[in-house]
Amino acid sequence: MAKQKIAVVGAGLIGLSTAVYISESISKCSVTVISDKFTPNTTSDVAAGMLIPHTYQGIPIHQQKQLFRETFDYLFEINNSSEASDAGINLVSGWQIFKTIPDEVLPFWSDVVLGFRSMTEEELKKFPQHRFGQAFTTLKCDCPSYLLWLEKRLKGNGSQVYARRIEDLWELHSKYDVVVNCSGIGSRELMGDLEIYPVRGQVLKVDAPWVNHFIRDGDGLTYIYPGIHNVTLGGTRQKDNWNLSPDPRSSKDIFDRCCALEPSLQRAQDIKVRVGLRPSRLAVRLQKEILVHDGKKLPVVHNYGHGSGGFSVHRGTAKEAARLVGECIAALEGSSLKAKL
């Protein structure tokens, strides 16, 4: 039986990781990634890449934990391999601090990260404005490196990558059997999905190699995330703001907030400003749909709307999207068999 042809629309973190999972888990298909933007020009390239979960209101907690665990375990395995440097993955320890004791002193993901515990009084002396804190070790991705690694892995599996802007998924009907929509904020126009909206994020990338512990303040608006090549300082959360131009006032505010937590950052060098639009939604859209037009059918699997939590769950949602693609392929093969009979 001929291989089913799968098109994945979108080449950010979600698109590439989904394409890789499909290519490695479904033998009877060929995979092509189609996008008008590739690294270093995707929203994912701006992301801090820290594995600390964002809570999605529309997804049961036990499912969110499973998505996070699958992602953490996958990246931890890469971290322990010879691929870690190329993939831009490293372990980083640090603190999540609070000015008031949070309702959830033991978050749902506490037994997934490494060494989770409450901070000691001695540790909290570093942050005199804060009353409570949590210490743990998690994983961080250098986003551009990881995207290049995923793309290399995908091509190594025999998959294709094309630069092209898709205006309508029906453009792909004549050549592909199943389409996987990982277009992020582009789904607002591509699918007419008005539930997805941008949350503008502005960060600073600075050279401060002496900073080796992460610091995350409260709900994560202010953070200091050291990585392999630089330290990411954040951030902003500006809902429905489409402006991709850096805002000098936001940059100063971010820098001042981060310096209040780590005064040594005043000596940081080579400060670069990056802006991205997080594709946000009440819940990730992770489902299959059959589009119908003039009597023709196009199976589509949607995987988008991860907002600020994409890195923490990307492998888990890729696995679920691949499962849905498998269901679409099974249905197509079943229909083909019936037609022959």
N, C-alpha and C positions, 0 to 999 in steps of 0.2 A: 504493500500500500504506500502511495506517495506521502512524503512528509507534509504535514500541515504547516502553512506559512503564517508566522506570527509577526505582527508589526507592533513595536512599542513606541508610542509617541511621547517624547520627552527624554532629555539626556542629563537631567540633574541627578541628585542622589537617588531618588525614588525610581526614576526610569531606568538608570543603569543597573541598580541593584536588583530590580525586578527582572530585567532582561537576563542578567547573569543567572539568577535562580532558575528561571524557565529553561535556559540553555543547558543547565547542569542537571536538571531534575526530570525533564521530559525529552526522551530520546527521539521520539517520532515527530519532531518539528524543527523548523529552521527559524531563527530569530533575526529580525532587522530593527535597529533603533533609528528613528527618524526625528530630527529636531532642528530648529533654526538656531539653537544656542548650545554650545559645548563649553566645557571648562577651558579657560578661566572666566567665562562670561555668564555663568548660571547663578541663580540665587543661592544654590548650595555652596558655591565658592566663598560666600560671605559668612556662612554659618560658623559658629564657634566650635561645633563638633564635639561637645561634651556629652557623655552619656549620663544625664540626669533627667529622668522622665518629666515631661509635661503631662498634666492630668487632663484628659479629654472628657468633657461632660457627657458626651453621647455614647461612650463605650464602657461596658461593665469593667470594674476594677480588675477582676480576675483575668479578663482578656488582655487588658493593658499590661498586666504583670507578665503574662505569657509572651506578648510581643516584645517586651523589653528583655526578658530572659533570653529569648532566642537570639536577639541582636547582640546582647552582651556576650553570651557564650561564643558566638561566631567570631566577634572581634577579639575576644580573649584568646581564642585559638590562633588567630592570625598573629596577635601580639607575641605569642610564644613560639612563633615559627621564624624561618629565615626571611619571610615576606614582610615582616613588621616595618622595616625601614622604608621599603618601596611603597607600602600602603599608607604610610604616615600615621601609624597607630602606636600609642604609648600609654602606659599606666601613669596616672597622676593622683597624688594624695592631697587632701586639703580639708577645708572647713565650710560648712553651711551655717550661717549665723543669723540670729533673730534678736530683735529689740524687745519682743514680748514672746512668751512661751507659746509655740504654735499649738493648734488643736490636735495636730497629728505629729506627735513626738517620735513615732515610729512609722515612717512612710511605707507604702505598700511594696516598695522596691528595696527596702533595707537589707533583705537577705539575699539579694542578687549581687549588689556591689560587694566589694571586699572590705572586711574589718569595720563594719558600721558600728559606731558607738556614740554615746554622748560625750561632748567635750568636757575636759576637766576644768576646775576653777583656774588652775594655772594657765591653761591654754586660752581661756576667755579673757585673761588680763591683757592680751594683745588687742582686744576689741572692747574698750571700756564702755562704749555706748550700747553694747549688746548683753543680753541676760542669759541667752541659751544658745547652744550650738551642737552641731553634729559633725563628727569626723569620719571620713571613709576614703577609700581608694576606688577610683573608677577609670574608665578609658577615655581617651581623647583622640580624635582624628584630625590630622591636618587635611582639611577638606580638598584642596586642589590635588594633593598627592593621592588621596583615596579615590577621587573620581578618575584620575589617570590610570590608577591600578585596576579599577573596575572595568574601564574601557579596554585596557590591555588584556584582561582576563576574558572579556567578552569576545574579542577578536581571536584570541587563542582557542576559543571553543568553536570557531568557524562562523561566528555571527557577523553580520554586516552593519555598518554605521553610515548613515547618509545625512548630509546637511540640507534640510528643506523645511520650509514653513508649511504646515498643514492648516488649511482654512476650514476644512470640513472632513470628518472621518470617512465620508462616503468616497472621497478621493482614493481611498485605499482598498475599496471593495473588490475591484477587478483583479488585484494582485495578491491580496492576503485573505486568509481564512478567518483569523481572529485578530482583533485590534485591542491593545492594552493602552488605556489612556492614563498617562502619568504626566499630564501637561501642567499640573500645578495651578497657578493663578490663571493660566491660559484657558482653563476650563470654563471660566466665566463667559468668554466669547465662543470658544469651541463647542461647548455643550449648552450654553445659555443657563449655566448654573449660577443663580444669583445668591446662593447660600455661601459661596466662597468670596472672600474679601482679603485685601492686603493688610498686613500689619507691618508698617515700616520699621526696619531695624537698622540702626546706625552703630557701627563699632569702630574702635581704634585698634590697629595692629602696631605694636611697639617692640622695640628691641630692649629687653630688660632680662638678660640671661641669668641674673642672680635670683629672680623670682621662680621658685620651683614648687610652690604649693598653690592650689586654687583657693579662691575665696568667693563665696556666693552669698549675697546679702538677701535674706528673707525669701521673697517670691522670685528672686532671680533677675530683677530689673538691673541691679548693679552687680557686676561680676568681674573677676580677674582670673583668666584661664591660661596658664602657661602651656605652650606647645613645643613641638620639635624646633620650629624655625623662629617663632616670635611669641609674644604674649597678647592675647585678645582682651581688650577692655570694653565692657558694655554697660549699658546699652540703652535702647529706646524701644517703646512699643506704641506705635502711633497707628491706630486703627483707621482704615479707609484713606490712608495717606499714600498716594501713588508717586510721590516725588523721590527720584533716585539721585538727586543732587545732594552732596554733603552740606550739612547745616553747621556752620562754625559755632553757633551758640550751643548746639547739642554736643559737639565735640568737647567744648570747654566744660560743660556740665558733666559729661561722662568722665573726663580726666580728673576733675575735682572730686567727684564721688569716689573714684577708685583710689586716688591719692589719700583720701581720708581713711580708707581701710588699710592701705599699704603705702606709707609716706615715702618709701624709697623709690616709688615710681616717678617722683619728681625728676629723677636722673635719667628717665627713659629716653632713648634716642630713636631716630628714624620713624617718626610717627606717621602712619598712613591711615586714611579714613576710607571705610568701605560702607556701602549702603545696599540693602537688599529688601525685597518685599516678601515676607513670609506668607505662603498660601494658606490662609486660615479658614476654619470651618468648625461648626459645633462638634461634628464628628468626622473623622476620616471617611471619605467615600471609598469603600472597599466592597464592591459588588459587581455582579455581571448583569448585562442588559442586552436584549436583542433589539437592535434598531431595524425598523421596517420602512422601506421606501419603494413605491411602485412594484409591490409584490416581492421585492428582494429583501433578504435578511442579512444583517451583519452582526455577528456576536462581538460584544465589547465587554472588556473587564476594566472597571475603573479603580484606580489606586492613586488618590490625590487628596489634598486638604490637610496635610500633617502639621501645618503651622510651625511653631518653634520647637516641636518635639520630634521632627523627622529623623534625626540621627539616632535617637534613642530607640526607635521602633522600626527602622527601615528594613532590616533583614526579616523581622517577623511579618511585616505587611507584604514583603516580597514573596514570602512563603505562601501566604494566604492567597495572594493574587495568582501565583502559579497553580495553586490547587483549583481555583476557579477557571483558569485557562484549560486545565486538564479536563474539567467537566464540559467545557465548550467543545473541546476536541472529541471527547467521547460521544457527545450528542451529534456532531457532524458525521462521525464515522458510522454511528447508528443509522442516521438518515440515509447515508450513501449505501449502506448494506440493504436497507429496506427497498431503496430504489432499484437495486440490482435484482432483488427477488421479485 
